[in-house]
Amino acid sequence: MNAHRIILLAHGSSDPRWCATFEALVAPALQARPDARIAYMELAEPSLGKSVEQATLEGVREITIIPLFLAAGRHLRRDIPAEIRELEQRHGVPIRLQSPVGEHPYLAAAIRDIVVETAVSEQEP
Amino acid sequence: MNAHRIILLAHGSSDPRWCATFEALVAPALQARPDARIAYMELAEPSLGKSVEQATLEGVREITIIPLFLAAGRHLRRDIPAEIRELEQRHGVPIRLQSPVGEHPYLAAAIRDIVVETAVSEQEP
């Protein structure tokens, strides 16, 4: 039992292929951190609310949410903070919201590496 | 002058903070690859259409689009392919659409590293 939980929060979609991509995207993270889980804002399960409830039932006393978003839009600036306040009150657990992964230099470095390796069929002059 | 162009395609937003995050996210890639540019699907400039037009005006004969999306939703499965076909016909340049960056193992590794480094205030038992 971990006293801390990390929730990797994705937007969610009704398209199972979309969720499958996110499950693959977080698989190495979930393997590396036994206290990490994936959850979805909407349209897919588990929801953020269910995930927080489950964590508190397991005795978790502190939660960190890492948004799987490239940038902060309306959801991250408004909807998620409001939902977090409500969940903190309902379950009596402090929830910390990190910056979206897209603001982290590791993401920029990964995108650089993908772009650098992109093959082109024509030689550059 | 490069005969090839890589267009890093983001969704776009009317919020300048959103676009600023994407500009920071692609800065290392643009620095590493002089043939790379950023463009937006909607709500921000340059648009994909403008970016393709500019490339052909500069003599580019082949374009690769790398979507800055974590997963393929409706935009990438339907809207973007349709727009690409239209742009190929209008400008007479072949355009190749890569998988979204979120499907690349480098992104999963970067997210793992972010999660692994996430500090917790309580010790794990």
gemmi code that builds the backbone of each chain (N, CA, C; Angstrom):
import gemmi

chains = {
    "A": [
        ("MET", (0.853, -1.205, 0.000), (0.000, 0.000, 0.000), (0.882, 1.246, 0.000)),
        ("ASN", (0.607, 2.128, -0.940), (1.320, 3.392, -0.993), (0.478, 4.487, -0.347)),
        ("ALA", (1.135, 5.369, 0.406), (0.429, 6.493, 1.011), (0.216, 7.612, -0.007)),
        ("HIS", (0.921, 7.515, -1.138), (0.839, 8.531, -2.174), (0.361, 7.896, -3.476)),
        ("ARG", (-0.394, 8.663, -4.248), (-0.787, 8.175, -5.574), (-0.530, 9.249, -6.613)),
        ("ILE", (-0.032, 8.817, -7.767), (0.096, 9.684, -8.936), (-0.990, 9.284, -9.926)),
        ("ILE", (-1.804, 10.251, -10.324), (-2.836, 9.981, -11.339), (-2.446, 10.678, -12.638)),
        ("LEU", (-2.224, 9.880, -13.670), (-1.934, 10.415, -15.001), (-3.275, 10.663, -15.673)),
        ("LEU", (-3.605, 11.935, -15.869), (-4.958, 12.305, -16.294), (-5.000, 12.642, -17.781)),
        ("ALA", (-5.719, 11.814, -18.543), (-5.912, 12.064, -19.971), (-7.306, 12.639, -20.205)),
        ("HIS", (-7.521, 13.211, -21.376), (-8.828, 13.797, -21.656), (-9.921, 12.733, -21.707)),
        ("GLY", (-9.659, 11.649, -22.463), (-10.668, 10.612, -22.643), (-11.383, 10.756, -23.964)),
        ("SER", (-11.899, 9.633, -24.472), (-12.579, 9.610, -25.756), (-13.484, 8.398, -25.794)),
        ("SER", (-14.538, 8.474, -26.595), (-15.400, 7.301, -26.771), (-14.790, 6.309, -27.755)),
        ("ASP", (-13.686, 6.701, -28.405), (-13.017, 5.836, -29.378), (-11.987, 4.960, -28.648)),
        ("PRO", (-12.207, 3.635, -28.632), (-11.270, 2.764, -27.893), (-9.845, 2.830, -28.435)),
        ("ARG", (-9.675, 3.172, -29.725), (-8.310, 3.293, -30.269), (-7.579, 4.459, -29.615)),
        ("TRP", (-8.301, 5.541, -29.336), (-7.723, 6.717, -28.683), (-7.230, 6.328, -27.288)),
        ("CYS", (-8.077, 5.629, -26.540), (-7.679, 5.218, -25.182), (-6.534, 4.211, -25.241)),
        ("ALA", (-6.519, 3.342, -26.249), (-5.432, 2.363, -26.373), (-4.094, 3.072, -26.573)),
        ("THR", (-4.104, 4.153, -27.342), (-2.865, 4.922, -27.527), (-2.381, 5.476, -26.192)),
        ("PHE", (-3.303, 5.989, -25.381), (-2.888, 6.529, -24.079), (-2.409, 5.432, -23.143)),
        ("GLU", (-3.049, 4.270, -23.217), (-2.590, 3.169, -22.354), (-1.169, 2.755, -22.722)),
        ("ALA", (-0.867, 2.737, -24.019), (0.509, 2.416, -24.451), (1.471, 3.533, -24.026)),
        ("LEU", (0.983, 4.766, -24.120), (1.826, 5.921, -23.803), (2.244, 5.930, -22.325)),
        ("VAL", (1.370, 5.449, -21.449), (1.692, 5.491, -20.011), (2.243, 4.167, -19.495)),
        ("ALA", (2.266, 3.132, -20.333), (2.683, 1.808, -19.846), (4.065, 1.836, -19.181)),
        ("PRO", (5.085, 2.453, -19.808), (6.387, 2.479, -19.127), (6.350, 3.232, -17.796)),
        ("ALA", (5.557, 4.288, -17.707), (5.445, 5.059, -16.452), (4.786, 4.207, -15.364)),
        ("LEU", (3.721, 3.493, -15.735), (3.014, 2.669, -14.743), (3.905, 1.530, -14.265)),
        ("GLN", (4.743, 1.033, -15.170), (5.645, -0.048, -14.783), (6.731, 0.471, -13.832)),
        ("ALA", (7.176, 1.705, -14.078), (8.271, 2.258, -13.276), (7.799, 2.751, -11.909)),
        ("ARG", (6.521, 3.157, -11.811), (6.011, 3.707, -10.547), (4.761, 2.945, -10.128)),
        ("PRO", (4.878, 2.040, -9.172), (3.709, 1.252, -8.746), (2.605, 2.122, -8.144)),
        ("ASP", (2.921, 3.363, -7.763), (1.892, 4.235, -7.178), (1.200, 5.081, -8.247)),
        ("ALA", (1.428, 4.799, -9.518), (0.820, 5.594, -10.597), (-0.348, 4.841, -11.237)),
        ("ARG", (-1.351, 5.617, -11.672), (-2.533, 5.068, -12.359), (-2.906, 6.023, -13.488)),
        ("ILE", (-3.686, 5.531, -14.461), (-4.249, 6.417, -15.477), (-5.727, 6.658, -15.168)),
        ("ALA", (-6.208, 7.879, -15.475), (-7.633, 8.192, -15.328), (-8.013, 9.175, -16.435)),
        ("TYR", (-9.319, 9.315, -16.654), (-9.804, 10.135, -17.763), (-10.770, 11.215, -17.260)),
        ("MET", (-10.687, 12.389, -17.900), (-11.599, 13.484, -17.567), (-13.043, 13.157, -17.913)),
        ("GLU", (-13.219, 12.550, -19.096), (-14.576, 12.274, -19.559), (-14.551, 11.191, -20.627)),
        ("LEU", (-15.684, 10.590, -20.886), (-15.895, 9.670, -22.009), (-15.146, 8.345, -21.907)),
        ("ALA", (-14.415, 8.118, -20.822), (-13.715, 6.838, -20.662), (-13.546, 6.568, -19.172)),
        ("GLU", (-13.292, 5.313, -18.839), (-13.137, 4.895, -17.445), (-11.736, 4.372, -17.196)),
        ("PRO", (-11.178, 4.536, -15.972), (-11.820, 5.149, -14.804), (-11.816, 6.666, -14.889)),
        ("SER", (-12.848, 7.274, -14.347), (-12.912, 8.735, -14.274), (-11.956, 9.229, -13.186)),
        ("LEU", (-11.678, 10.521, -13.202), (-10.843, 11.111, -12.151), (-11.497, 10.915, -10.781)),
        ("GLY", (-12.812, 11.128, -10.730), (-13.519, 10.986, -9.446), (-13.414, 9.571, -8.897)),
        ("LYS", (-13.646, 8.584, -9.779), (-13.541, 7.175, -9.362), (-12.121, 6.852, -8.908)),
        ("SER", (-11.153, 7.404, -9.608), (-9.754, 7.102, -9.310), (-9.344, 7.675, -7.951)),
        ("VAL", (-9.824, 8.888, -7.657), (-9.527, 9.501, -6.354), (-10.234, 8.715, -5.243)),
        ("GLU", (-11.486, 8.339, -5.486), (-12.235, 7.569, -4.485), (-11.524, 6.243, -4.186)),
        ("GLN", (-11.105, 5.554, -5.248), (-10.419, 4.271, -5.085), (-9.128, 4.448, -4.278)),
        ("ALA", (-8.394, 5.534, -4.591), (-7.135, 5.785, -3.879), (-7.386, 5.961, -2.379)),
        ("THR", (-8.410, 6.749, -2.034), (-8.667, 6.986, -0.602), (-9.155, 5.704, 0.076)),
        ("LEU", (-9.917, 4.871, -0.642), (-10.341, 3.589, -0.075), (-9.140, 2.694, 0.218)),
        ("GLU", (-8.066, 2.875, -0.570), (-6.851, 2.073, -0.369), (-5.918, 2.707, 0.669)),
        ("GLY", (-6.341, 3.823, 1.253), (-5.543, 4.425, 2.313), (-4.576, 5.500, 1.850)),
        ("VAL", (-4.673, 5.890, 0.566), (-3.793, 6.946, 0.059), (-4.114, 8.262, 0.770)),
        ("ARG", (-3.070, 8.993, 1.160), (-3.301, 10.238, 1.916), (-2.858, 11.475, 1.144)),
        ("GLU", (-2.360, 11.287, -0.069), (-1.860, 12.426, -0.848), (-1.871, 12.021, -2.322)),
        ("ILE", (-2.380, 12.905, -3.170), (-2.513, 12.578, -4.592), (-1.856, 13.673, -5.432)),
        ("THR", (-1.112, 13.263, -6.446), (-0.566, 14.199, -7.428), (-1.166, 13.847, -8.793)),
        ("ILE", (-1.700, 14.854, -9.462), (-2.253, 14.649, -10.806), (-1.269, 15.211, -11.823)),
        ("ILE", (-0.879, 14.367, -12.783), (-0.028, 14.814, -13.897), (-0.877, 14.781, -15.162)),
        ("PRO", (-1.205, 15.950, -15.706), (-2.078, 15.983, -16.881), (-1.338, 15.537, -18.150)),
        ("LEU", (-1.903, 14.563, -18.834), (-1.357, 14.089, -20.115), (-1.919, 14.964, -21.231)),
        ("PHE", (-1.527, 16.226, -21.174), (-1.930, 17.213, -22.173), (-0.658, 17.894, -22.655)),
        ("LEU", (-0.639, 18.304, -23.909), (0.534, 18.997, -24.421), (0.549, 20.457, -23.969)),
        ("ALA", (-0.620, 21.043, -23.773), (-0.697, 22.430, -23.300), (-1.967, 22.592, -22.478)),
        ("ALA", (-1.981, 23.628, -21.648), (-3.131, 23.866, -20.783), (-4.176, 24.695, -21.514)),
        ("GLY", (-5.329, 24.104, -21.749), (-6.453, 24.835, -22.320), (-7.507, 25.050, -21.237)),
        ("ARG", (-8.725, 25.242, -21.672), (-9.836, 25.511, -20.749), (-9.968, 24.408, -19.695)),
        ("HIS", (-9.858, 23.139, -20.131), (-10.009, 22.032, -19.180), (-9.046, 22.172, -17.999)),
        ("LEU", (-7.761, 22.382, -18.327), (-6.749, 22.403, -17.260), (-6.765, 23.686, -16.469)),
        ("ARG", (-7.185, 24.790, -17.096), (-7.182, 26.060, -16.374), (-8.420, 26.246, -15.504)),
        ("ARG", (-9.521, 25.590, -15.874), (-10.778, 25.871, -15.183), (-11.473, 24.610, -14.670)),
        ("ASP", (-11.787, 23.683, -15.590), (-12.612, 22.529, -15.202), (-11.912, 21.639, -14.178)),
        ("ILE", (-10.636, 21.309, -14.453), (-9.932, 20.375, -13.573), (-9.689, 20.973, -12.174)),
        ("PRO", (-9.209, 22.229, -12.071), (-9.047, 22.791, -10.718), (-10.357, 22.795, -9.927)),
        ("ALA", (-11.474, 23.082, -10.586), (-12.755, 23.089, -9.888), (-13.110, 21.676, -9.423)),
        ("GLU", (-12.866, 20.684, -10.281), (-13.175, 19.303, -9.902), (-12.263, 18.847, -8.752)),
        ("ILE", (-11.009, 19.288, -8.794), (-10.065, 18.907, -7.737), (-10.520, 19.457, -6.384)),
        ("ARG", (-10.943, 20.721, -6.358), (-11.402, 21.298, -5.084), (-12.578, 20.493, -4.520)),
        ("GLU", (-13.470, 20.103, -5.421), (-14.647, 19.359, -4.991), (-14.240, 17.975, -4.457)),
        ("LEU", (-13.290, 17.323, -5.150), (-12.844, 15.983, -4.730), (-12.055, 16.045, -3.421)),
        ("GLU", (-11.283, 17.103, -3.236), (-10.539, 17.249, -1.972), (-11.499, 17.356, -0.787)),
        ("GLN", (-12.557, 18.145, -0.988), (-13.535, 18.305, 0.096), (-14.287, 17.014, 0.355)),
        ("ARG", (-14.689, 16.327, -0.732), (-15.504, 15.130, -0.562), (-14.720, 14.002, 0.112)),
        ("HIS", (-13.418, 13.869, -0.266), (-12.653, 12.707, 0.207), (-11.618, 13.063, 1.268)),
        ("GLY", (-11.469, 14.355, 1.585), (-10.532, 14.750, 2.640), (-9.089, 14.390, 2.345)),
        ("VAL", (-8.691, 14.494, 1.073), (-7.322, 14.163, 0.688), (-6.742, 15.335, -0.115)),
        ("PRO", (-5.502, 15.742, 0.189), (-4.916, 16.827, -0.606), (-4.529, 16.341, -2.000)),
        ("ILE", (-4.869, 17.138, -3.006), (-4.584, 16.783, -4.402), (-3.777, 17.916, -5.020)),
        ("ARG", (-2.610, 17.562, -5.542), (-1.730, 18.554, -6.159), (-1.804, 18.391, -7.673)),
        ("LEU", (-1.963, 19.499, -8.381), (-2.046, 19.449, -9.850), (-0.733, 19.933, -10.448)),
        ("GLN", (-0.038, 19.036, -11.143), (1.215, 19.434, -11.804), (0.928, 20.126, -13.134)),
        ("SER", (1.979, 20.692, -13.709), (1.859, 21.250, -15.054), (1.635, 20.111, -16.049)),
        ("PRO", (1.018, 20.413, -17.192), (0.843, 19.368, -18.211), (2.206, 18.880, -18.715)),
        ("VAL", (2.250, 17.620, -19.119), (3.530, 17.035, -19.551), (4.167, 17.831, -20.688)),
        ("GLY", (3.337, 18.474, -21.519), (3.878, 19.228, -22.654), (4.721, 20.423, -22.256)),
        ("GLU", (4.618, 20.861, -21.000), (5.437, 21.986, -20.533), (6.790, 21.519, -20.007)),
        ("HIS", (7.016, 20.206, -19.979), (8.260, 19.679, -19.419), (9.331, 19.566, -20.512)),
        ("PRO", (10.576, 19.945, -20.214), (11.647, 19.867, -21.223), (11.855, 18.455, -21.780)),
        ("TYR", (11.520, 17.424, -21.007), (11.677, 16.053, -21.532), (10.812, 15.824, -22.772)),
        ("LEU", (9.607, 16.438, -22.777), (8.740, 16.263, -23.948), (9.330, 16.958, -25.158)),
        ("ALA", (9.828, 18.170, -24.941), (10.436, 18.915, -26.053), (11.637, 18.150, -26.607)),
        ("ALA", (12.404, 17.514, -25.727), (13.567, 16.744, -26.176), (13.116, 15.512, -26.962)),
        ("ALA", (12.044, 14.869, -26.508), (11.545, 13.683, -27.214), (11.043, 14.059, -28.607)),
        ("ILE", (10.337, 15.192, -28.696), (9.833, 15.640, -29.999), (10.996, 16.006, -30.919)),
        ("ARG", (12.022, 16.656, -30.350), (13.222, 16.934, -31.148), (13.796, 15.636, -31.714)),
        ("ASP", (13.912, 14.603, -30.885), (14.508, 13.349, -31.346), (13.648, 12.690, -32.435)),
        ("ILE", (12.332, 12.760, -32.288), (11.446, 12.205, -33.322), (11.661, 12.951, -34.637)),
        ("VAL", (11.722, 14.274, -34.557), (11.854, 15.091, -35.765), (13.217, 14.856, -36.416)),
        ("VAL", (14.260, 14.791, -35.601), (15.610, 14.582, -36.140), (15.692, 13.259, -36.889)),
        ("GLU", (14.979, 12.252, -36.393), (15.054, 10.925, -37.016), (14.103, 10.764, -38.195)),
        ("THR", (13.290, 11.773, -38.474), (12.340, 11.664, -39.574), (13.101, 11.581, -40.901)),
        ("ALA", (12.914, 10.466, -41.566), (13.630, 10.230, -42.822), (13.008, 11.055, -43.942)),
        ("VAL", (13.846, 11.552, -44.814), (13.357, 12.226, -46.006), (13.941, 11.496, -47.209)),
        ("SER", (13.155, 11.420, -48.271), (13.606, 10.628, -49.414), (14.577, 11.427, -50.288)),
        ("GLU", (14.508, 12.764, -50.187), (15.434, 13.593, -50.978), (16.588, 14.051, -50.109)),
        ("GLN", (17.753, 14.133, -50.678), (18.899, 14.664, -49.961), (18.769, 16.175, -49.821)),
        ("GLU", (19.170, 16.677, -48.659), (19.222, 18.127, -48.495), (20.404, 18.648, -49.304)),
        ("PRO", (20.275, 19.852, -49.864), (21.402, 20.383, -50.647), (22.521, 20.861, -49.721)),
    ],
    "B": [
        ("MET", (18.129, 26.597, -49.272), (16.802, 26.095, -49.643), (16.758, 24.578, -49.505)),
        ("ASN", (15.761, 24.090, -48.758), (15.586, 22.655, -48.612), (14.521, 22.174, -49.579)),
        ("ALA", (14.760, 21.027, -50.196), (13.751, 20.441, -51.078), (12.660, 19.741, -50.283)),
        ("HIS", (12.932, 19.532, -49.011), (11.984, 18.849, -48.141), (11.575, 19.752, -46.986)),
        ("ARG", (10.333, 19.619, -46.551), (9.896, 20.368, -45.365), (9.171, 19.448, -44.404)),
        ("ILE", (9.445, 19.641, -43.120), (8.701, 18.967, -42.053), (7.800, 20.008, -41.408)),
        ("ILE", (6.502, 19.712, -41.358), (5.562, 20.612, -40.686), (5.080, 19.938, -39.404)),
        ("LEU", (5.389, 20.566, -38.277), (4.903, 20.093, -36.976), (3.532, 20.716, -36.766)),
        ("LEU", (2.510, 19.871, -36.804), (1.137, 20.381, -36.846), (0.466, 20.274, -35.481)),
        ("ALA", (0.138, 21.431, -34.907), (-0.574, 21.470, -33.624), (-2.046, 21.809, -33.877)),
        ("HIS", (-2.881, 21.586, -32.886), (-4.302, 21.871, -33.061), (-4.544, 23.369, -33.251)),
        ("GLY", (-3.954, 24.175, -32.353), (-4.210, 25.611, -32.395), (-5.246, 26.019, -31.365)),
        ("SER", (-5.152, 27.280, -30.926), (-6.052, 27.809, -29.907), (-6.062, 29.321, -30.027)),
        ("SER", (-7.163, 29.934, -29.600), (-7.209, 31.399, -29.581), (-6.471, 31.960, -28.364)),
        ("ASP", (-6.046, 31.072, -27.454), (-5.330, 31.498, -26.244), (-3.830, 31.564, -26.543)),
        ("PRO", (-3.237, 32.762, -26.487), (-1.810, 32.871, -26.821), (-0.921, 32.058, -25.883)),
        ("ARG", (-1.355, 31.810, -24.641), (-0.550, 30.989, -23.727), (-0.459, 29.556, -24.234)),
        ("TRP", (-1.547, 29.081, -24.841), (-1.572, 27.720, -25.400), (-0.547, 27.627, -26.529)),
        ("CYS", (-0.576, 28.600, -27.426), (0.367, 28.580, -28.552), (1.799, 28.746, -28.059)),
        ("ALA", (2.001, 29.557, -27.002), (3.357, 29.758, -26.471), (3.922, 28.436, -25.951)),
        ("THR", (3.071, 27.633, -25.328), (3.531, 26.320, -24.854), (3.999, 25.463, -26.025)),
        ("PHE", (3.247, 25.483, -27.123), (3.644, 24.680, -28.288), (4.922, 25.218, -28.923)),
        ("GLU", (5.060, 26.534, -28.932), (6.296, 27.090, -29.503), (7.515, 26.667, -28.683)),
        ("ALA", (7.356, 26.637, -27.353), (8.466, 26.158, -26.505), (8.702, 24.667, -26.724)),
        ("LEU", (7.607, 23.945, -26.899), (7.689, 22.488, -27.068), (8.447, 22.104, -28.335)),
        ("VAL", (8.315, 22.899, -29.395), (8.968, 22.550, -30.660), (10.296, 23.277, -30.861)),
        ("ALA", (10.644, 24.190, -29.956), (11.868, 24.992, -30.163), (13.113, 24.121, -30.383)),
        ("PRO", (13.356, 23.095, -29.545), (14.555, 22.273, -29.796), (14.495, 21.547, -31.145)),
        ("ALA", (13.314, 21.128, -31.561), (13.178, 20.437, -32.856), (13.480, 21.401, -34.005)),
        ("LEU", (12.955, 22.622, -33.919), (13.181, 23.603, -34.988), (14.656, 23.985, -35.062)),
        ("GLN", (15.308, 24.012, -33.919), (16.725, 24.345, -33.903), (17.551, 23.217, -34.525)),
        ("ALA", (17.119, 21.973, -34.269), (17.884, 20.822, -34.756), (17.660, 20.560, -36.244)),
        ("ARG", (16.486, 20.944, -36.757), (16.158, 20.663, -38.157), (15.750, 21.946, -38.866)),
        ("PRO", (16.640, 22.537, -39.653), (16.302, 23.802, -40.321), (15.155, 23.672, -41.322)),
        ("ASP", (14.811, 22.431, -41.708), (13.700, 22.246, -42.652), (12.364, 22.059, -41.936)),
        ("ALA", (12.308, 22.271, -40.626), (11.069, 22.073, -39.865), (10.412, 23.405, -39.527)),
        ("ARG", (9.069, 23.380, -39.521), (8.274, 24.553, -39.157), (7.100, 24.099, -38.302)),
        ("ILE", (6.480, 25.025, -37.554), (5.242, 24.721, -36.841), (4.070, 25.330, -37.605)),
        ("ALA", (2.929, 24.631, -37.583), (1.698, 25.165, -38.173), (0.520, 24.680, -37.325)),
        ("TYR", (-0.622, 25.331, -37.524), (-1.800, 25.041, -36.703), (-2.992, 24.654, -37.575)),
        ("MET", (-3.790, 23.717, -37.052), (-5.007, 23.302, -37.755), (-6.030, 24.413, -37.828)),
        ("GLU", (-6.185, 25.123, -36.703), (-7.208, 26.157, -36.637), (-6.904, 27.125, -35.506)),
        ("LEU", (-7.520, 28.291, -35.558), (-7.501, 29.282, -34.471), (-6.151, 29.930, -34.218)),
        ("ALA", (-5.120, 29.600, -35.007), (-3.815, 30.241, -34.832), (-3.088, 30.221, -36.167)),
        ("GLU", (-2.084, 31.057, -36.266), (-1.309, 31.190, -37.504), (0.137, 30.798, -37.254)),
        ("PRO", (0.860, 30.252, -38.274), (0.362, 29.986, -39.624), (-0.520, 28.737, -39.685)),
        ("SER", (-1.507, 28.773, -40.573), (-2.354, 27.610, -40.804), (-1.570, 26.570, -41.601)),
        ("LEU", (-2.094, 25.345, -41.632), (-1.470, 24.285, -42.434), (-1.442, 24.697, -43.911)),
        ("GLY", (-2.568, 25.265, -44.387), (-2.629, 25.651, -45.795), (-1.583, 26.706, -46.147)),
        ("LYS", (-1.481, 27.733, -45.291), (-0.466, 28.781, -45.511), (0.936, 28.195, -45.486)),
        ("SER", (1.171, 27.277, -44.583), (2.502, 26.700, -44.414), (2.892, 25.868, -45.636)),
        ("VAL", (1.931, 25.117, -46.171), (2.196, 24.316, -47.379), (2.438, 25.247, -48.569)),
        ("GLU", (1.619, 26.295, -48.688), (1.786, 27.247, -49.784), (3.171, 27.898, -49.726)),
        ("GLN", (3.562, 28.330, -48.522), (4.864, 28.970, -48.353), (5.997, 28.020, -48.745)),
        ("ALA", (5.861, 26.764, -48.337), (6.896, 25.774, -48.654), (7.051, 25.624, -50.171)),
        ("THR", (5.932, 25.519, -50.877), (6.027, 25.328, -52.335), (6.581, 26.589, -53.003)),
        ("LEU", (6.242, 27.773, -52.457), (6.820, 29.014, -52.999), (8.331, 29.027, -52.831)),
        ("GLU", (8.813, 28.355, -51.783), (10.255, 28.302, -51.526), (10.926, 27.163, -52.298)),
        ("GLY", (10.144, 26.430, -53.094), (10.741, 25.377, -53.913), (10.744, 23.997, -53.287)),
        ("VAL", (10.063, 23.859, -52.135), (9.989, 22.543, -51.489), (9.206, 21.585, -52.394)),
        ("ARG", (9.711, 20.350, -52.533), (9.057, 19.388, -53.420), (8.477, 18.185, -52.687)),
        ("GLU", (8.589, 18.190, -51.362), (8.094, 17.058, -50.580), (7.872, 17.532, -49.140)),
        ("ILE", (6.715, 17.183, -48.588), (6.369, 17.652, -47.240), (6.003, 16.462, -46.349)),
        ("THR", (6.501, 16.482, -45.123), (6.098, 15.500, -44.119), (5.431, 16.251, -42.977)),
        ("ILE", (4.241, 15.794, -42.595), (3.530, 16.399, -41.465), (3.667, 15.479, -40.251)),
        ("ILE", (4.147, 16.048, -39.150), (4.216, 15.305, -37.888), (3.207, 15.929, -36.938)),
        ("PRO", (2.115, 15.209, -36.627), (1.083, 15.797, -35.774), (1.522, 15.859, -34.309)),
        ("LEU", (1.429, 17.046, -33.742), (1.730, 17.249, -32.318), (0.471, 16.954, -31.513)),
        ("PHE", (0.078, 15.699, -31.575), (-1.090, 15.222, -30.849), (-0.647, 13.990, -30.064)),
        ("LEU", (-1.245, 13.771, -28.906), (-0.889, 12.577, -28.129), (-1.565, 11.338, -28.697)),
        ("ALA", (-2.733, 11.494, -29.299), (-3.433, 10.359, -29.901), (-4.257, 10.863, -31.077)),
        ("ALA", (-4.609, 9.949, -31.964), (-5.367, 10.314, -33.156), (-6.858, 10.299, -32.854)),
        ("GLY", (-7.476, 11.456, -32.913), (-8.924, 11.548, -32.795), (-9.518, 11.867, -34.161)),
        ("ARG", (-10.699, 12.450, -34.126), (-11.411, 12.770, -35.366), (-10.587, 13.648, -36.302)),
        ("HIS", (-9.895, 14.663, -35.732), (-9.103, 15.559, -36.569), (-8.083, 14.778, -37.400)),
        ("LEU", (-7.328, 13.909, -36.742), (-6.239, 13.220, -37.444), (-6.737, 12.093, -38.330)),
        ("ARG", (-7.869, 11.490, -37.972), (-8.368, 10.375, -38.774), (-9.160, 10.855, -39.988)),
        ("ARG", (-9.748, 12.048, -39.905), (-10.675, 12.457, -40.959), (-10.352, 13.831, -41.529)),
        ("ASP", (-10.325, 14.868, -40.672), (-10.188, 16.237, -41.176), (-8.836, 16.465, -41.855)),
        ("ILE", (-7.763, 16.058, -41.181), (-6.422, 16.324, -41.708), (-6.164, 15.559, -43.013)),
        ("PRO", (-6.469, 14.260, -43.082), (-6.264, 13.573, -44.373), (-7.027, 14.234, -45.521)),
        ("ALA", (-8.241, 14.694, -45.263), (-9.022, 15.350, -46.316), (-8.349, 16.660, -46.730)),
        ("GLU", (-7.866, 17.424, -45.746), (-7.201, 18.694, -46.061), (-5.896, 18.430, -46.833)),
        ("ILE", (-5.201, 17.366, -46.454), (-3.943, 17.040, -47.139), (-4.197, 16.724, -48.611)),
        ("ARG", (-5.225, 15.916, -48.894), (-5.530, 15.581, -50.294), (-5.806, 16.845, -51.096)),
        ("GLU", (-6.541, 17.764, -50.478), (-6.892, 19.013, -51.163), (-5.636, 19.866, -51.411)),
        ("LEU", (-4.745, 19.917, -50.416), (-3.519, 20.719, -50.551), (-2.557, 20.102, -51.567)),
        ("GLU", (-2.499, 18.780, -51.609), (-1.631, 18.106, -52.597), (-2.073, 18.461, -54.013)),
        ("GLN", (-3.394, 18.433, -54.231), (-3.916, 18.743, -55.558), (-3.672, 20.211, -55.916)),
        ("ARG", (-3.921, 21.094, -54.933), (-3.816, 22.522, -55.226), (-2.375, 22.950, -55.509)),
        ("HIS", (-1.412, 22.355, -54.763), (-0.028, 22.819, -54.857), (0.883, 21.847, -55.592)),
        ("GLY", (0.363, 20.668, -55.956), (1.173, 19.718, -56.711), (2.399, 19.229, -55.965)),
        ("VAL", (2.252, 19.031, -54.660), (3.382, 18.569, -53.848), (2.917, 17.358, -53.020)),
        ("PRO", (3.727, 16.300, -52.982), (3.328, 15.156, -52.150), (3.487, 15.462, -50.668)),
        ("ILE", (2.466, 15.098, -49.891), (2.462, 15.358, -48.445), (2.251, 14.037, -47.724)),
        ("ARG", (3.184, 13.723, -46.857), (3.115, 12.474, -46.103), (2.710, 12.802, -44.672)),
        ("LEU", (1.742, 12.044, -44.148), (1.261, 12.270, -42.780), (1.817, 11.188, -41.858)),
        ("GLN", (2.648, 11.595, -40.903), (3.185, 10.624, -39.944), (2.181, 10.348, -38.821)),
        ("SER", (2.477, 9.347, -38.030), (1.669, 9.084, -36.835), (1.845, 10.234, -35.847)),
        ("PRO", (0.848, 10.444, -34.991), (0.999, 11.501, -33.982), (2.169, 11.183, -33.043)),
        ("VAL", (2.803, 12.223, -32.520), (3.982, 12.017, -31.668), (3.682, 11.115, -30.469)),
        ("GLY", (2.436, 11.146, -29.989), (2.081, 10.330, -28.823), (2.171, 8.837, -29.067)),
        ("GLU", (2.217, 8.406, -30.337), (2.345, 6.977, -30.627), (3.806, 6.541, -30.675)),
        ("HIS", (4.730, 7.495, -30.508), (6.159, 7.163, -30.616), (6.714, 6.757, -29.243)),
        ("PRO", (7.531, 5.707, -29.197), (8.087, 5.262, -27.914), (8.882, 6.350, -27.182)),
        ("TYR", (9.438, 7.330, -27.898), (10.180, 8.407, -27.226), (9.272, 9.209, -26.298)),
        ("LEU", (8.015, 9.386, -26.711), (7.094, 10.134, -25.851), (6.779, 9.349, -24.587)),
        ("ALA", (6.541, 8.043, -24.762), (6.257, 7.195, -23.598), (7.441, 7.203, -22.637)),
        ("ALA", (8.657, 7.194, -23.180), (9.854, 7.214, -22.324), (9.971, 8.556, -21.599)),
        ("ALA", (9.655, 9.642, -22.288), (9.720, 10.963, -21.655), (8.697, 11.068, -20.517)),
        ("ILE", (7.493, 10.551, -20.754), (6.457, 10.593, -19.712), (6.868, 9.710, -18.526)),
        ("ARG", (7.459, 8.554, -18.818), (7.973, 7.714, -17.722), (8.980, 8.515, -16.883)),
        ("ASP", (9.896, 9.214, -17.542), (10.927, 9.955, -16.802), (10.325, 11.086, -15.971)),
        ("ILE", (9.311, 11.768, -16.511), (8.634, 12.819, -15.742), (7.980, 12.219, -14.497)),
        ("VAL", (7.310, 11.084, -14.691), (6.588, 10.454, -13.576), (7.567, 9.938, -12.532)),
        ("VAL", (8.652, 9.332, -12.984), (9.641, 8.784, -12.046), (10.231, 9.897, -11.192)),
        ("GLU", (10.406, 11.076, -11.773), (11.020, 12.185, -11.031), (10.022, 12.978, -10.186)),
        ("THR", (8.753, 12.618, -10.260), (7.756, 13.353, -9.492), (7.987, 13.123, -7.999)),
        ("ALA", (8.262, 14.206, -7.316), (8.578, 14.110, -5.887), (7.304, 13.893, -5.087)),
        ("VAL", (7.411, 13.103, -4.061), (6.298, 12.948, -3.136), (6.810, 13.349, -1.760)),
        ("SER", (5.911, 13.949, -0.973), (6.366, 14.455, 0.327), (6.394, 13.350, 1.376)),
        ("GLU", (5.616, 12.275, 1.135), (5.604, 11.168, 2.092), (6.495, 10.043, 1.578)),
        ("GLN", (7.159, 9.377, 2.487), (7.951, 8.212, 2.105), (7.026, 7.043, 1.797)),
        ("GLU", (7.400, 6.289, 0.769), (6.665, 5.055, 0.503), (7.041, 4.030, 1.584)),
        ("PRO", (6.093, 3.182, 1.995), (6.416, 2.182, 3.018), (7.294, 1.059, 2.426)),
    ],
}
model = gemmi.Model(1)
for chain_id, residues in chains.items():
    chain = gemmi.Chain(chain_id)
    for i, (resn, *xyz) in enumerate(residues, 1):
        res = gemmi.Residue()
        res.name, res.seqid = resn, gemmi.SeqId(i, " ")
        for name, pos in zip(("N", "CA", "C"), xyz):
            atom = gemmi.Atom()
            atom.name, atom.element = name, gemmi.Element(name[0])
            atom.pos, atom.b_iso = gemmi.Position(*pos), 0.0
            res.add_atom(atom)
        chain.add_residue(res)
    model.add_chain(chain)
structure = gemmi.Structure()
structure.add_model(model)
structure.setup_entities()
